Each structure stands twice: as structure tokens, then as C-alpha cells.
Amino acid sequence: NNISGDIKKQLLDLLGKSDPDGYKKFRSNVVIFDDLKLLSDDELKTLLSEASVELLSIALVSVDQQTYQKIDKNLTKSAKDMIEQFLDLKGKSITKGEIEKAQAQVLEIVKRREKSGKLDLRGKISVGKSNAAGKKAAPPKQGAAAGKQPAPKQTANT
């Protein structure tokens, strides 16, 4: 689990192109941050309620647009406002390592929720889609201009 999300995406993409059957067997065992968009709104709200707004803010700095939109639509207005503010003030100064660490921490919450039976992200990972390897869309613009709305200290669902 010490492999970065970007490396996982690259490996999945390469495997998908070189060995589609191997990819299908392997894919559901590798969870990447962009897979969060596969959760239902209720599952995502449950997950977001356990993550601090600061953690989410950092984790969202460089996600693909679809993932950002799915998470954003499940945040409270105050959480959106705090995340937007965070991204406006600090988004450009966050390092890739900090983003990876924050995303890994969110995925640890997913893992705990899966073990307790509250989520089933691995079961939702589709191997038939061409984008299943997590190909990245253009990163969302940071800050208010992108329509992002931030959230700091509290949990994202409070």
C-alpha cells in the first residue's frame, strides 16, 4: 500500500493495455482515490462524515473532475465553503506527497468501512469500462473560479 495513486493508475493502465484478462482479475484488488466516485451518495456521505475537512481539502487538490464533482455534491454547504477557501489559500502550496498521504488516509477510512460492512467499494469497481484504470481528466481548476467550495476543521458532513 506504499505505492502512490499515480503509479497505481499507470500500472493499471499498462496492464489494461497489455493483458486485459490479467487486468480484470487484478483490478478489484486495487483501490484508487478516483474510485470514490463509484460509491452511492449515501455511502459517500457516510465516508465524508468521518474525514476532516482539512484532510478532504488536501486530498481533492488534484483529483479528476468527475471525482471532485461527486464528492462536492455530497458535501454540506459549510464544508464546500471551507474546502474552497482552503484551496484558494493553500491549494498551490500543497505538495504531491501531502496529496498522496491525504488520499491514502481517506482510502484507509474506506477500508475500515468495508471491513465493517458499511461500504462495498471493491464490489463496485467495474473492469469493463475503458476508464477503469483511472485515466485522469484535466485537473479541476483550483479555488472559487472553479466553483469549488471548501471546508476545514469539522467533519465534512457537519
N, C-alpha and C positions, 0 to 999 in steps of 0.2 A: 504493500500500500504506500510505499515511498516514491512511487512513480508519479510525476506531475500529470495533471489533467491534459496538458497539451501533448505530452509524449503518449499518453493513453490514446488520445484521438488519432495521432499519427499512426500508431501501431494498429489500431482498429481499421483505419482507412487502408493501410497497406495490406493487412490480412484480408479485408473485404475484396480487394482487387486481385490478390494473388491466390487466395484459397477460400472461395465463397462458402464451401461446406465447413471448413475449419472455423470460419468467422461465425457461422450460425451456432456452432457448438460452444464457442468461446464467448460470444457477445453478452449473454445474460449473466456471465460471471464478472463482468467489468462494468462498474457503475461510474459514470462521469457526471459532473455537475449539471451539464446541459440535459441530462436525463430527467431532471426535476420537472421539466415541462410535461412529462408523461403522467404525472400524478393528477388525480382528480382535484377539483378546487377544495373540497373538504379535507382531503389528505394534505394538501399543500398548506392550508390554513393551520392545521394541527402542527405540521412541521415548523411553520413560521412562528407559531406561538412559543416555541422552545428556543428559538435563536434570538440573540440580542440584535438590536437594530444596527449596532456598530459592526457586528460580525457580518450581517447581511449586506451592509453598505460596502464593505471591503470585498466580499465575495462577488458582488454584482458589477464591480468595476469593468470587467472585460468580457462579460458573457455575451452570447449571441442574442440578437434582438428578440427572437421567439421566447427564449428562456426568460429574458428580462420582463417581457410583456406578461407572461403567465404568472410570474411572481408578483409583479407590480399590481395586477388586477386583484390579487388576493391579500393585499396589504390594507391596513386601515389608512384613513386619510392622514392621521398624525404620523404614522410610520413612513408613508410616502414622502411627506414633507421633510421629515428628518433625514431620510436617505438622500433626497435631492440636495438638501443643504450640505450634507457630508460630501457628496460627490462634487458639488460646486467648490467647496473649500479645500478638500484634500484629495479628490479623485486622481489628479495628475501626479501627486507625490507618492501614491501607493506603489510599492514595488511588486514585481511579478511574484516574488516569494511570499509576500504578505497575502496576495490574492489567492495563491495556491493553498496556503495554510488555512485561510478562512473558508475556502470551498471544501477543503478536506474536513474541517470541523463540522460544517453543515452536513456533509455526507456521513460523518460519524453519528449524527443525530438520526439520519435516515436508517443507518444500520441498526441502531438501538430500537427504533420504532418497528423495523422489520422483525427483529428478534422477538419483540413483544406482541407481534401480530397486528399492530396498528396500521402498518403500511405494507404494500407489496410492490415496490418499485421494480425489482428484478423481474417479476412476473409480467410487467408491462413493457419491458424493453423489447421492441419489435425488431426482428432480424430481417424482415422482408423489405424494409424501406431503404432507399438509396442513401438517405441521410442518417442512417442508424449509426454510422461511425462517428457521428458528432461533428460533421463538417461545419465549420464556423461561418456564419454570415458576417457581413460587415459589422464591426462592433458598434454598439449604440453610442450616440453622442453623449457626452457627459454633461450633467447639470440640467438646469431648468430649461434650456433651449431644446433639450431632447424630450421634454415633458416628464422627466423623472421627478419623483418626489420622495425625499429621504426620511429616515427615521433613526435616531441614536439610542440612548441608554436603555430604554424599556424593551420588553419583548415586542416583536413586530405586530402582534395581534392585540396589543393593549391600547 
